Amino acid sequence: MDKYFDASYIWNSIPVLLPFLKITFLVAGSAIILGVIFGVLLAAAKLSSIKLLQKLANLYTTIMRCTPSIVLLFLIYYGVPALAENFGMNLHSIETAIFVVITFTLQFAAIMSEVIRSAYLAIPKGQFEAAVSVGLTPFQAYRRIIFPQALVVALPNFGNGMIALLQEGALAYTIGLIDIVGKANLIIASNINAHALEVYIALAIVYWVLSVIIEKIFTTLEKIFGKGKKTLETT
């Protein structure tokens, strides 16, 4: 009879899970890139002088923040194809990963809009005015003065957002995406639910390592860009 807990399953599961990280990275990476682009547009709307744009952007952010990730995932996965059928479109054959990317793009954009907005507002307006007064164009002022400083302010929250997205992305297995979490569940199912604890520990180890690596990368980037900010402030 097999032992209830066998540590060897942990180390044997990790090499089987790792190849499926590429799917996790592809989905998360796509959501991050698209989320940042959409987040910039939302932040611009929030900072706009047009009240309607401000209200719409703030309303969107509030809705996304108040909607659990798994609920939004089901709404997108089941709701969008059902809605499309009313217009004569069949979206049921679309890859599951597309719906996952859409879901987490929408959520990540809401997070990034606040990160970008708060980072921009953290920079004194006088710096832009001073840059323009010495002959820089508005674009040059933003690129050379405002953006480098705002980037330093935004980096910690951006890193935290990436880690949160990576963790929330684990929910994608609930709609059939075979990423690293989906593969873990397939392993457990093939073992007739035996040694599920060991497989989940292996999965947790992978996520712990990834989170630590991301955190270290952003800490290093913050130090590198922080030096540039200090140099800028002393000139």
N, C-alpha and C positions, 0 to 999 in steps of 0.2 A: 504494500500500500504506500502511495506517495506521501511524503511528509507534507504537513499543512503549509509550512513556509520553507521554501528552498531558495537561498540567496543566489544560487547559480543561475536561476531563471532571470534575475536582474541583469547580470552581465551578459547572458546569452541573448537577451531581448534587445539590448542597446544596438548591436550591429545590424539587427533586422529592422529596427525603427529608423536609423539614421538616413538610409537612402530616400525615405519619404519626406525628409526635411526640405528637399528641393521644391516639393509642392507647397509646403507651408511657407517657404520663403517667397515663392512666386506669387502666391495669393497675397501675403502680407506686404510684399514689396510693391505690387501693383496698387493695393489700397493706399499705401503710404504716399506714393507719387501722385496719384489722382486726388487723394485727400488733401495734400498740401496745395495743389493747384486750386482746387475748389475752396479750400480754406482761405487762400489769399484773396479770392474774389469776395468771400463772405466778410473777411476783415475789412476790405475796401468799402463794402456796403455799410458796415457798422461805423466806419470812420467818415463816411460820406456826409455831406450837409443836407442830403435829401432825406427827409424824415421817413418817407414810405420805405425806402431801401433799408434804413436802419431798423425799422419795425419788423420788416419781413426777415431780415438776417437774424435779428434777436429771437424772433418767434421760431425760426428754424432750429437755432441752437438749443432753445428751451425744449422743443419737441424731441430732438435727438438725445438730449441729456436725460429726459424723463422716460425714454423708451428702453427697456431692457434689451440687451444685444440679441438674446435668443428670440424675443418677440419680434424685433425688427427683421431678423433673419427669416423667420417664418412668414412674415408679412410680404417680404420681397419674393421669397421663393414660391409661395403659393398664391399670393395676391396679384403679382404683376402678370403672370400668365393668364390667370382667371380674368383680369381686367382687359388684357389684350384680346381675348377671345371675343369680347363685345365689339371689337373693331376688325374682326376677321383675321386676326393674326394668331399663329400657333407658335408659342414660345416654349412649349414643353420639351422640345428637342435640344434646347440650349444647354451647354455644359453647366454642371452644378457650380463649378468654380466661378463662373461669371456672376451668378447671384451672390456668392460669398463676397466677391470683390466689390460689387455694388453696395452691399450692406455695410461693409466696414469702411468703404470710401465715404459714405454718407456720415457715419459716426465720427471717423477720424477728421473729416473736414470741420465738423462742429467744434471739436477739441482744438484743432489748429487755428481756427478763426479767433478763438479767445487768446491763445498763446501769442499769435502774431499781433493782435490788437493791443494786448497788454505790454508786449515788448516794444512796440512802436510808441505807445504813450509814455513809456518809461524814459524815453530820450527827451531831454529838454528842447522845447521848440526853438529856443534861442540859438541852438547849434545850427539848425537849418538856415535860419535867417542870417547868421554870421557867415556861413559858407557862401550863400548867395551874394552877400554884400562884398565879398572879396573877389568876386568874378566867376564863381562856379555856376554852371547851369543847374536848374533844379534836379535834373537827372544825375549829374555828377555829385551834387550834394547828397542825394539819397544813396548813391552807390559808394561813395568814399567816406562819408561821415555817418549817416543815419543807419544804413544797413549793417555795417560791421559791428556797431554797438548793440543794435537790436538783436543781432544774431547771438551774441554772448548772453543776453538776457533770456532769449528763447530756448537756448540749447538744453538746459536741464529739463524743462517741461516737455520739449520735443522728444528727448530720450525716454522720459517716463511714459509719454504717449505711445511711443513705439513698443515699449515693453507691454503696456496694457493691451495694445492691438494684437500683439503676438499671443498673449494669453487668451484674450477674448476669441481669437481666431480658432481656438480649440473647439468651439461650439459648432464649427462647420461639419463635424462628423455626423451631427444630428440630422442633416439633410442628405447624407450619403457621400460626402467628399472623403476620398481616401488619402488623407494627408498623414502626418505622423500619429495623430490621435486616432484617426480612422483605422490605421494599421494596427495600433495597439488593441483596439477593440476586436479586430479580426483575429489577432493572436489569441486573445482571451476566449473568443467564440470557438476557435479551433481546438482549444484545450477543454472545451465544455465547461467554461467558467472556472476551471481550476487554475490556481496560482495567479489570479487576477491582481492580487495585492503586489506581487513582485513585478508584474508588467507595468503597473501604474507607478511604482517606485522608479523603475527605469525611465519611464516617461517624465516623471518629475525631475529626475537628475538632468535629463536633456534640457528641459526648460530652465532649470536653475543655472546651468552653465551658460545657456544663451543669454539669460537676463544679466548675469554678471559680466559677460563679454560686452554687451551693449552698454551697460552702465560704465564700464571702464573706458570704452571708446569715447563716450560723450564727456566723461570727466577729463580725459586727455584733450579733447577738442576744446573744451571750455577753458582749460589752462592755456592752450596755444593761442586761441583768439582773445583770451583775457589779457595776455601780454600786449597784444596789439592795441587793445582798448586803453590800457594804462599808458602806452606810448603816445597814443592819440591825445589823451587827457593832459599829458605833461607838455605837449607842444603848443 
